[in-house]
Amino acid sequence: MSISVSQVTRKFGTQKALNEVSFEIASGEVVGFLGPNGAGKSTMMKIITGYLPQTSGKVMVCGLDVTDNTMEYRRKIGYLPEHNPLYLDMYVKEYLGHIASLYKLGRKSKKRVEEMIEMTGLTPESTKKISALSKGYRQRVGLAQALLPDPEVLILDEPTTGLDPNQIIEVRDLIKEVGKQKTVMLSTHIMQEVQAICENVIIINKGNIVANEKASSLTGASLRNKHEITCEFLTPVKKDIFDHLEGLIEVKSLTNTKYRIIASSDIRPTIFDRAVSHGQKIITLTQDQKSMEDVFRELTSNKK
């Protein structure tokens, strides 16, 4: 595993920001780490990167323990924090060269800086001061510095916050490209970004993991054992055609031919058989897909 988090708790005084959090991220995965503000996302990312100690529990990255906090450990991780800290008075090349020296890249420094400038699309801006760059290009500089030591794991905390739609797409494409070679843990509030980039999703709420599975499973499967099904008949039918179906929870009439069914399981075959037995023809019978926004709201709502 690239990242292994086991029973991690973090307290700030009497407040528990993380409550025995456990998850694993395999090598080469791009994982969305989601949660509402204050859920514990940034705290968890800071612990993984060694910037913040956990109160209890264990974190391993590429087989190394975070508590060792060695240069070898730090070289395994590239980190772009939510508020991208840059030296605005430095030039792009100068800044990246400075970061390379901190990582003690030695003779490889110059070549590595040039490679990162090209990879992140900074070539046209490489001779400018960072203060003169747009926010989109500043984020590219942040990504370049995170990638300088050629880390196996990339931790990105809200990498597209404050960017315009074009900049978001540019940075998203860059992350997708980087994700072909590295393990990426991405925190974001943009759900379209999750569906576009991430294979797996971890959702945290109030310091607890509430979901950890494939993005396609979260949006395609039911939540809390409820399946929503849309059924449309060729001709009008009465609502009582659904009476006494096993697993049926609720039927909502949308029109005199179209119904929304909520059930404890996928009862589409049973609905089809019932329609045939009543001499009715079905033209639509689909299990509704949830959007990532729907899933996020359902799992993190305070009304639960």
Residue pairs with C-beta under 8 A, 6 or more apart in sequence:
1 24
1 25
1 26
1 27
1 60
2 25
2 26
2 27
2 28
2 29
2 61
2 62
2 152
2 153
2 183
3 23
3 24
3 25
3 48
3 59
3 60
3 61
3 153
3 183
3 185
4 24
4 58
4 59
4 60
4 61
5 21
5 22
5 23
5 24
5 44
5 48
5 57
5 58
5 59
6 22
6 57
6 58
6 59
6 60
7 20
7 21
7 22
7 56
7 57
7 58
8 18
8 20
8 21
8 22
8 44
8 47
8 54
8 56
8 57
8 58
8 59
9 16
9 18
9 19
9 20
9 21
9 54
9 55
9 56
9 57
10 16
10 17
10 18
10 40
10 43
10 44
10 47
10 52
10 54
10 55
11 17
11 55
16 207
17 40
17 43
17 207
18 40
18 43
18 44
18 47
18 54
18 207
19 206
19 207
19 208
20 57
21 40
21 44
21 57
21 204
21 207
21 208
21 209
22 57
22 209
23 202
23 209
23 212
25 31
25 183
25 185
25 200
26 183
27 152
27 183
28 182
28 183
29 183
29 184
29 199
29 200
30 175
30 176
30 179
30 183
30 184
30 186
30 197
30 198
30 199
30 200
31 183
31 184
31 185
31 186
31 198
31 199
31 200
31 201
31 202
32 186
32 187
32 188
32 193
32 194
32 197
32 198
32 200
32 201
32 202
32 215
33 41
33 44
33 45
33 185
33 186
33 187
33 202
33 204
34 41
34 187
34 188
34 189
34 194
34 201
34 202
34 203
34 204
34 296
35 41
35 203
35 204
35 205
35 300
36 205
36 300
39 204
39 205
39 206
39 207
39 300
40 204
40 206
40 207
41 157
41 187
41 204
42 81
42 82
42 157
42 187
43 52
44 204
45 79
45 81
45 155
45 157
45 185
45 187
46 52
46 81
47 53
47 54
47 59
47 66
48 59
48 61
48 66
48 77
48 155
48 185
49 77
49 79
49 155
50 66
50 69
50 73
50 74
50 77
51 79
53 67
54 66
58 65
59 65
59 66
59 67
60 66
61 73
61 76
61 77
61 153
62 76
62 152
62 153
64 70
64 72
64 73
64 76
65 73
66 73
71 103
71 104
74 103
74 149
75 103
75 149
75 150
75 151
76 151
76 152
76 153
77 151
77 152
77 153
77 154
77 155
78 146
78 147
78 148
78 149
78 151
78 153
78 154
78 155
78 182
79 146
79 154
79 155
79 157
80 139
80 142
80 143
80 146
80 154
80 155
80 156
80 157
80 159
81 157
82 157
82 158
82 161
82 187
84 138
84 139
84 141
84 142
86 95
86 130
86 138
86 141
86 142
87 95
87 98
87 130
88 129
88 130
88 131
89 129
89 130
89 131
90 98
90 129
90 130
91 126
91 127
91 128
91 129
91 130
92 117
92 122
92 125
92 126
92 127
92 128
92 129
92 130
92 133
92 141
93 113
93 117
93 126
93 127
95 130
95 141
95 145
96 113
96 116
96 117
96 141
96 144
96 145
96 148
97 109
97 110
97 113
99 145
99 148
100 108
100 109
100 112
100 113
100 148
101 109
103 148
103 149
105 112
105 148
105 149
112 148
112 150
113 148
116 122
116 144
116 145
116 147
116 148
117 123
117 126
117 144
119 144
119 147
119 174
119 177
119 178
120 140
120 141
120 143
120 144
120 147
120 174
121 140
121 170
121 174
122 137
122 140
122 141
122 144
125 133
125 137
130 138
130 141
133 141
134 167
135 162
135 163
135 167
136 163
136 164
136 166
136 167
136 170
136 171
139 159
139 160
139 163
139 167
139 171
140 171
140 174
142 159
143 156
143 159
143 171
143 174
143 175
143 178
146 154
146 155
146 156
147 154
147 178
151 182
152 182
152 183
153 182
153 183
153 184
153 185
154 178
154 179
154 182
154 183
154 184
154 185
155 185
156 175
156 184
156 185
156 186
156 187
157 187
158 187
158 188
158 189
159 171
159 175
159 186
159 188
160 167
160 168
160 171
160 172
160 188
160 190
160 193
161 189
163 171
168 190
168 193
172 193
172 196
172 197
175 184
175 186
175 197
176 196
176 197
178 184
179 197
184 197
186 193
186 194
186 197
186 198
188 194
191 291
191 292
191 293
191 296
192 292
194 201
194 215
194 292
195 215
195 219
195 292
198 215
199 214
199 215
200 212
200 213
200 214
200 215
201 211
201 212
201 213
201 214
201 215
201 218
201 292
202 209
202 211
202 212
203 209
203 210
203 211
203 212
203 295
203 296
203 299
203 300
204 210
205 299
205 300
210 299
210 300
211 218
211 295
211 299
215 292
218 290
218 292
218 295
219 289
219 290
219 291
219 292
219 294
219 295
220 289
220 290
222 228
223 290
223 295
223 298
223 299
224 298
225 264
225 265
226 249
226 262
226 263
226 264
227 262
227 263
227 264
227 265
227 266
227 267
227 287
228 260
228 261
228 262
228 287
228 288
229 260
229 261
229 262
229 263
229 266
229 267
229 268
229 271
229 285
229 286
229 287
229 288
230 254
230 258
230 259
230 260
230 261
230 284
230 285
230 286
230 288
231 258
231 259
231 260
231 261
231 271
231 282
231 284
231 285
232 257
232 258
232 259
232 282
232 283
232 284
232 285
233 257
233 258
233 275
233 280
233 281
233 282
233 283
234 257
234 280
234 281
234 282
234 283
235 257
235 280
235 281
236 256
236 257
237 256
237 257
237 278
237 280
239 251
239 253
239 259
241 274
241 275
241 278
241 280
242 248
242 251
242 259
242 261
242 271
242 274
245 263
245 267
245 270
245 271
245 274
246 267
246 270
247 263
247 264
247 265
247 267
247 270
248 261
248 263
248 267
249 262
249 263
249 264
250 261
250 262
251 259
251 260
251 261
251 262
252 259
252 260
252 261
252 262
253 259
254 260
258 284
261 267
261 271
266 287
268 285
268 287
271 282
271 285
272 282
272 285
275 281
275 282
290 298
